[in-house]
Amino acid sequence: MNTVQYNVNGLLNTQIKTQLKNVLDDLDGVHKVNIDLGRSSVEVEYKEPTKEEEIRHSIEHVGCKIE
């Protein structure tokens, strides 16, 4: 199991948090998603076939920017 953690700009409210969690949960291989609005951080546990590039793309697709 792999884990990545990002500091993210654009986590403004619970609506964006929910959208981001849903997008990440839909990736095949994502095991756990933890989003902290206060710290503007996203942590994802994943395994194959998901790749880190897919996770980054999904975060940016929702409108957030990885620092």
Residue, then its C-alpha position, 0 to 999 in steps of 0.5 A: m500500500n502506498t501513501v501520498q500527502y499533499n498540501v492543497n490550495g482551493l479546499l475552501n469549503t465542505q462542498i469542495k471537500t466532498q467533491l474531491k473525496n468522491v473523485l478520489d474514492d472512484l479511482d480503482g485502487v484507492h483504499k483511504v482518503n483523508i482530507d483536512l480543511g484546516r490544514s488544507s491537506v489531502e492524504v491518500e492510501y492507494k495500490e495498483p492499478t492507481k498511479e500517483e499521477e492519477i491522484r494529482h490529476s483528480i485533485e487538480h480536476v476538481g479545481c484545487k492546486i497542489e503546492 
